[in-house]
Amino acid sequence: MLMSKHSPLIALLFLAVPGLSLDLAAAEPARRIVSLAPSVTETLFTLGLGDRVIGVTDFCKYPPEAKKRPKVGGYFNPNYEAIIGLSPDVVVVLAGRDKTEPALKKLGLKTLVVEHRTVEGIIGSITTIGNAFGRRAEAQRIVADIKARLARINKKTGGRARPRVLVSTWRTVGTGRLVDIYAAGADSFFNTILPMAGGQNACRVAASYPKVSVEGVMTMNPRVIIDILAKETQGKHSAETILADWRQATGVEAVRNGRVYLLDDDFALLPGPRFVELVEKLARLIHPEVDWRQP
């Protein structure tokens, strides 16, 4: 549980958490960078390195300028020929892509590997990328801002009850029923950030995003439900129509009390530097009783 003062979780974020770098020369900062993940692309642009980004994945859409960069395939299936054709100085890869990084090394390409599966990893990657590409001061400023915002949330929610929160990350919508619900489980990124936002994960299944039934939702009986659906997956359905599906679970406390919220922000499922905006938004939804206008 997150404590109001001296929180172990918040304290951990104030430690130096370096990213994992491989084969990156420490001399002249790279001028031609290829990004192989949307969250990496966001980090590069946030650090003011957008002018050096010469290639991105098909799914890199933020910031809007990133969509104009040459495409090098998907996150799981990069186009190595396209990458080589761009003659990058460095390719930035997420940890966990076990086949991608060795393949790039075999092609003689330098790589920088960072980790975005945890909050500590995201914050550490900002420092790592900033140091590697000559943006140390900017990285320090961004990290300090993130930590200050997290500390403020912790101060506001500390000592308050931690309501059970169910995060639905994907489902079929507009049917009038709850169909194919995939929830954030105990191994998901949300399991870490919900306590930061002053809640606790209602889904304790030992998986990242397990499929749950209506009966399962009723058993969890969350006090708050966060329904995350990207705008492109909503079709022509209105927010009211989408949220109306939850009426099938009338016995759930969140449904009875009108505490089912739709999130369609593009950063909601993107573990990049804007994750702090997600934590802030979740905190406001979970704890509407807090006066968030005050510092």
C-alpha positions in Angstrom: 0.0 0.0 0.0 1.2 3.5 -0.8 1.9 5.5 2.3 1.3 9.2 2.7 4.9 9.8 3.7 8.2 8.0 3.0 6.4 5.8 0.6 8.7 2.9 -0.5 7.3 3.1 -4.0 7.8 6.8 -4.4 11.2 6.6 -2.7 12.2 4.0 -5.3 11.5 6.4 -8.1 13.9 8.9 -6.6 16.8 6.4 -7.0 18.9 6.6 -10.1 17.5 3.8 -12.3 19.7 3.6 -15.4 18.4 2.1 -18.6 20.2 -0.8 -20.3 22.5 0.3 -23.1 24.3 -2.0 -25.6 27.0 -1.2 -28.2 26.5 2.5 -28.0 29.7 4.5 -28.4 30.0 7.3 -25.8 31.8 9.7 -28.1 29.8 11.9 -30.5 26.0 11.8 -29.9 24.1 10.0 -32.6 22.5 12.2 -35.3 20.4 9.6 -37.1 18.1 7.6 -34.8 15.6 4.9 -35.5 12.9 4.1 -32.9 11.3 0.7 -32.7 8.5 1.4 -30.3 5.8 4.2 -29.9 6.9 4.9 -26.3 10.5 5.3 -27.4 9.5 7.7 -30.1 7.5 9.7 -27.6 10.6 9.8 -25.3 12.9 11.0 -28.1 10.6 13.8 -29.1 9.9 14.8 -25.5 13.7 15.2 -25.0 13.9 17.5 -28.1 15.5 14.8 -30.3 12.7 14.7 -32.9 14.9 16.3 -35.6 17.2 13.3 -35.3 14.5 10.6 -35.6 14.8 9.3 -39.1 12.6 6.2 -38.8 9.7 4.9 -36.6 7.3 2.0 -36.4 4.0 1.8 -38.2 2.3 2.5 -34.8 4.2 5.6 -33.8 1.6 8.3 -33.9 2.7 10.7 -31.1 3.6 13.4 -31.4 1.9 14.1 -34.8 5.3 14.9 -36.3 6.3 11.3 -35.8 3.7 10.2 -38.3 5.7 12.0 -41.0 8.9 9.9 -40.4 9.7 6.9 -42.7 8.2 3.6 -41.4 10.3 0.6 -40.5 7.6 -2.0 -39.9 5.9 -3.1 -36.7 7.0 -3.5 -33.1 7.1 -7.2 -33.3 8.1 -7.5 -37.0 10.5 -4.7 -37.9 11.6 -4.3 -41.5 15.4 -4.8 -41.3 15.9 -3.8 -44.9 14.1 -0.5 -44.4 16.2 0.1 -41.2 19.5 -0.5 -43.0 18.3 1.7 -45.9 18.0 4.7 -43.5 21.7 4.3 -42.4 21.0 5.0 -38.7 23.7 5.8 -36.2 21.7 4.1 -33.5 18.5 2.0 -33.2 16.6 2.3 -29.9 14.9 -0.9 -28.9 12.7 -1.9 -26.0 13.9 -4.6 -23.6 12.0 -7.9 -24.1 12.4 -8.0 -27.9 14.8 -10.9 -27.6 15.2 -11.5 -31.3 15.3 -7.9 -32.6 18.3 -6.6 -30.8 20.6 -9.6 -31.7 19.4 -9.3 -35.3 20.3 -5.7 -35.4 23.8 -6.5 -34.0 24.4 -9.1 -36.7 23.6 -6.4 -39.2 26.3 -4.2 -37.7 23.9 -1.7 -36.3 24.5 0.0 -32.9 21.7 -0.2 -30.5 20.4 1.4 -27.3 18.0 -0.9 -25.3 15.7 0.7 -22.7 13.0 -0.8 -20.5 9.4 0.5 -20.4 7.6 -2.3 -18.6 7.8 -0.5 -15.2 7.6 3.1 -14.0 11.2 2.9 -12.8 12.2 1.7 -16.3 10.3 4.6 -18.0 12.0 7.2 -15.8 15.3 5.5 -16.1 15.0 5.4 -19.9 14.5 9.2 -20.0 17.9 9.6 -18.3 19.6 7.0 -20.4 18.4 8.4 -23.7 19.1 11.9 -22.6 22.7 11.1 -21.5 23.3 9.0 -24.7 22.2 11.7 -27.1 23.4 14.9 -25.4 20.2 15.9 -23.6 21.3 15.4 -20.1 19.9 18.7 -18.7 16.6 18.2 -20.4 16.3 14.7 -19.1 16.9 15.9 -15.6 14.3 18.5 -15.9 11.7 16.1 -17.3 12.4 13.5 -14.6 12.2 16.1 -11.8 8.8 17.2 -13.1 7.5 13.7 -13.2 8.7 12.9 -9.7 7.2 16.2 -8.4 3.8 15.4 -9.9 3.9 11.9 -8.5 4.8 13.2 -5.1 1.9 15.6 -5.2 -0.5 12.8 -6.0 0.9 10.8 -3.2 0.5 13.7 -0.8 -3.1 14.2 -1.9 -4.2 10.6 -1.6 -2.1 9.5 1.3 -4.1 8.2 4.2 -7.3 7.8 2.2 -9.1 4.6 1.5 -7.8 2.7 -1.5 -10.9 1.7 -3.5 -10.9 -1.4 -5.8 -10.5 -0.3 -9.4 -11.1 -2.5 -12.4 -9.3 -1.3 -15.6 -10.8 -2.7 -18.8 -8.2 -2.3 -21.5 -10.2 -3.7 -24.4 -13.7 -5.1 -25.1 -16.3 -5.4 -27.9 -18.5 -2.3 -27.5 -22.0 -1.1 -28.4 -23.8 -4.5 -28.0 -25.7 -3.6 -24.9 -23.8 -6.4 -23.2 -20.4 -6.9 -21.8 -18.4 -9.0 -24.3 -14.7 -10.0 -24.4 -13.5 -8.0 -21.5 -9.8 -7.8 -21.1 -8.7 -6.4 -17.7 -5.4 -5.2 -16.3 -4.2 -8.1 -14.1 -1.6 -8.5 -11.4 1.3 -8.6 -13.9 0.2 -5.5 -15.8 1.6 -1.9 -15.8 -1.7 -0.7 -14.3 -1.1 -2.9 -11.2 1.8 -0.6 -10.4 0.3 2.8 -11.3 -3.1 2.2 -9.6 -1.6 2.5 -6.1 0.2 5.7 -7.3 -3.2 7.1 -8.2 -4.7 6.2 -4.8 -6.4 2.9 -5.7 -5.9 -0.8 -5.8 -6.3 -3.3 -8.6 -9.5 -5.2 -8.3 -8.3 -7.9 -10.8 -5.8 -10.1 -8.9 -5.4 -12.6 -11.7 -1.7 -13.5 -12.2 -1.5 -12.4 -15.8 -1.0 -9.1 -17.6 -4.4 -8.7 -19.4 -6.6 -11.7 -18.7 -10.0 -12.1 -20.3 -12.7 -11.8 -17.6 -16.4 -12.7 -17.6 -19.3 -10.6 -16.4 -19.5 -13.0 -13.4 -15.9 -12.4 -12.7 -16.5 -8.6 -12.7 -19.3 -9.1 -10.3 -17.1 -11.2 -8.0 -14.4 -8.5 -8.0 -17.1 -5.9 -7.3 -14.9 -2.9 -8.0 -15.9 0.5 -6.6 -14.5 2.2 -9.7 -14.3 1.0 -13.3 -12.0 2.6 -15.9 -13.1 1.6 -19.4 -10.1 2.4 -21.8 -11.0 2.4 -25.4 -9.0 4.1 -28.2 -11.0 6.4 -30.3 -10.3 4.3 -33.4 -11.9 1.2 -31.8 -15.1 3.0 -30.7 -16.5 3.2 -34.2 -19.6 5.4 -34.4 -20.7 4.6 -30.8 -21.1 7.5 -28.4 -19.6 7.5 -25.0 -23.1 7.0 -23.5 -23.7 3.9 -25.7 -20.3 2.4 -24.8 -20.8 2.9 -21.0 -24.4 1.6 -21.2 -22.9 -1.9 -21.8 -21.9 -2.0 -18.1 -25.6 -2.0 -17.0 -25.5 -5.7 -17.5 -23.4 -5.8 -14.3 -26.0 -4.1 -12.2 -24.8 -5.8 -9.0 -21.4 -4.2 -9.2 -20.9 -1.2 -6.9 -19.2 1.0 -9.5 -22.2 0.5 -11.8 -24.8 1.1 -9.2 -23.0 4.4 -8.1 -22.3 5.7 -11.6 -18.6 5.4 -11.2 -17.7 3.9 -14.6 -15.5 6.2 -16.6 -14.4 6.1 -20.3 -10.8 7.0 -21.1 -9.8 7.4 -24.7 -6.6 9.4 -24.3 -3.9 8.1 -26.6 -1.5 7.9 -23.7 -3.7 5.6 -21.6 -2.1 2.5 -23.1 1.3 3.9 -24.0 3.9 3.6 -21.3 6.0 6.6 -22.2 6.8 9.9 -20.4 3.1 10.9 -20.4 2.3 8.0 -18.0 2.3 10.7 -15.3 -0.7 12.3 -17.0 -2.5 9.0 -16.8 -1.7 8.7 -13.1 -3.1 12.2 -12.5 -6.2 11.5 -14.5 -6.8 8.2 -12.6 -6.2 9.9 -9.3 -8.9 12.5 -10.1 -11.4 9.8 -11.0 -10.6 7.5 -8.1 -10.6 10.4 -5.6 -13.1 13.0 -6.7 -13.4 14.2 -3.0 -9.9 15.7 -3.2 -9.5 19.3 -4.1 -7.1 18.9 -7.0 -7.0 22.6 -7.6 -4.9 23.2 -4.6 -1.1 22.5 -4.7 
